[in-house]
Structure formats: structure tokens, C-alpha cells
Amino acid sequence: MTTEITVGRKGLPINTLPYTIKIYINNQVLVPANLVRKLGLERTKYAYVVLEHNNQKIELTNVKLLRTKHTNSRQFTIPREVREKFGIKPFDMVTIHIIQPINISMS
């Protein structure tokens, strides 16, 4: 009989879009590991994201998905121009509607 060794905390139980989440103090938004795996974003560096803040839909193109060493979760930073234009502040709630991988050719 084998036992599975788990390290760390259990992730957020988010595996479908849309989902609502709080913006971190550093203006980043979490994409939980369960959702990253479900959407097949494990090897994706850039994404197209549509989010909603105060009933305003915001499209973000070429969003860099930041990763950590030991988890599949990703984070992305909301650009300063977008934050200023829409009045987005740390600890505000946003709803993520779309996250699609994009391929950027390095030529």
C-alpha cells in the first residue's frame, strides 16, 4: 500500500470560468492551479484575459503569466494604465471571464 505525500496547502477549488477573486497588494491577480490545469495553461507564457471590475469589461492582451517554482498556479499584473483608467486598487474584487493562451513569435 502506497501513501501519497502532499506538501503545502490545498489550492483554491476554482476550476471553471468565470470566477471572482481579490487583487493582491502588488496589483496581481491569481489564476489558481486547478484552473491552470483545466485550461491547459501550464506552458503558456502570455494570455488574452477579459475581466470585469465595477460592471466594466476590460480586455487585456499579451498578459504575461508569472509562475512560481513549486506550483501550477499563475499570476498576472494588471497594467498601470488600465488600473488608473478604471480605478482598480489592491483588494478590489474582479471577475475573470476569459483566459486564452496566445502564441507570440520571437522573430
N, C-alpha and C positions, 0 to 999 in steps of 0.2 A: 504494500500500500504506500503510495507516494503522497506527500502533502505539499501543497503549493505555498511557497513563501511569498508574502506580499510585503512591500516596503512602502512607507508613506501613507498618505490619506487616500480614501476613496474619492474619486473625482465627482464633479457635478453630474447629476443624472440628466443631462441635456443631450438629446440625440436627434432632434428634429428642428427644423426652422419653421416659423420664426421663434426666437427666444429673446427674453428681456434680461439685461444684465447691467450692473453698475459700472461706470467708468472709473478706472483706478486713478489715484492721485497724480500719476505721471501721464495722464491722458491716454492710457492704453486700454484696449478692450480685449477681454479674454475670449478665446474660442476653445471651449473645453475639449479634452482628449477624445471623449466619446463621440462628439460631433465631427472632429477632425477625421477620425477613423471612418465614420459613417459616410462622410462626403468625399473620402479619398484624397485628403489634402496633406497626407504625411510628407510627401516630397515636393510640395508646392512652395515656391518662394514668393510669388506675387498673386494677388487675387483681386477680383472685382467684388465690391461689397456695397450692398444697399442697406442703409439703416434708417431708423426713424427716431426723431427727437422732437418732443412737443408737437406731435402730429405733422411734422415736416419730413418728407422723404429726402434722404441725402445719398447721392451716388458717389462712391469713391473708386477711382480706377488706379491701377498699379499700386495697390496697398501691399507693402512688404510684410509678410507674415514672419514674425520673430519666433524663435523656438528656444527651448531650454534643453539642457543635455539629457535629462532623465525622464522626459515625459513627451507624449504626443500632442499636448496642448500647444496652442499658438496664441500670440498676442499681436495686435497691430495698433499703431499710434494714429489717432485722428489728427490730420494735419492742422497746423495753427490757423491757416486761413479759413478752414472750414469751421473750426471751433469759434473763431471770432465772428464769422458771418452768421452763424446760427445760435450763438450764445451758449455753447456747450462748455460745461465746467466739470471738474472732477466730482465724483459721487453722484452725478446725474444718471438717470436711467435711460438706456437706449434699447431699441428693439432691432435686432438683426434679422432682416428678411431674406437676403441673398448673399451667399459667399460662393463665388465660382473661380476656379483656378484659371489663370491666364499664363500663356507662354510668351516670354519676352526673349526675342532672339538677340544674342550678344554679337552684333556684327559691326 
